[in-house]
Amino acid sequence: MPNVERTDSEEKREEPSGATLSVEEWIELMNKHDPLEQYAKKRNKERREKRREERKEEKDESEDE
């Protein structure tokens, strides 16, 4: 077999192990890649950050008084 160099993308790709997943593992894996789930996580993160900024501004304003 010839010695062929592998590209970075080929090296990072994982070969399937052939093992089957339990229902719970499958659902968890699919949820990781679910666009709606990802969107919800992003929105929640944005809301938390916005609340954090608002609290920080309120704290800064109360310290100024």
C-alpha positions in Angstrom: 0.0 0.0 0.0 1.5 3.4 -0.9 2.4 5.8 1.8 0.0 8.7 1.3 0.0 11.8 3.5 -3.3 12.6 5.2 -4.6 16.1 5.3 -5.6 17.8 8.6 -9.3 17.3 7.9 -8.8 13.6 7.3 -6.8 13.2 10.5 -9.5 14.9 12.6 -12.3 12.7 11.2 -13.2 9.9 13.6 -13.8 6.4 12.3 -17.1 4.9 13.5 -16.6 2.3 16.2 -19.5 0.1 15.1 -21.0 0.3 18.6 -24.7 1.0 18.8 -26.0 3.9 21.0 -28.7 3.6 23.6 -31.9 5.6 23.0 -30.8 8.2 25.6 -27.4 8.6 24.0 -28.9 8.9 20.5 -31.4 11.6 21.7 -28.5 13.5 23.5 -26.4 13.3 20.4 -29.2 14.6 18.1 -30.0 17.4 20.5 -26.4 18.6 20.3 -27.0 19.2 16.6 -30.6 20.3 16.6 -30.8 23.9 15.2 -33.8 24.8 17.3 -32.1 23.6 20.5 -29.0 25.6 19.5 -31.1 28.7 18.8 -32.8 28.4 22.2 -29.4 28.1 23.9 -28.1 31.1 22.1 -31.2 33.2 23.0 -31.0 32.2 26.7 -27.3 33.1 26.7 -28.0 36.5 25.2 -30.8 37.1 27.8 -28.5 36.2 30.7 -25.8 38.5 29.3 -28.3 41.4 28.8 -29.6 41.0 32.4 -26.0 40.9 33.7 -25.2 44.1 31.9 -28.4 45.8 33.2 -27.6 44.8 36.8 -24.1 46.1 36.4 -25.4 49.4 35.1 -27.9 49.7 37.9 -25.1 49.0 40.4 -22.9 51.6 38.8 -25.7 54.2 38.9 -26.4 53.5 42.6 -22.7 53.9 43.5 -22.6 57.2 41.7 -25.4 58.7 43.9 
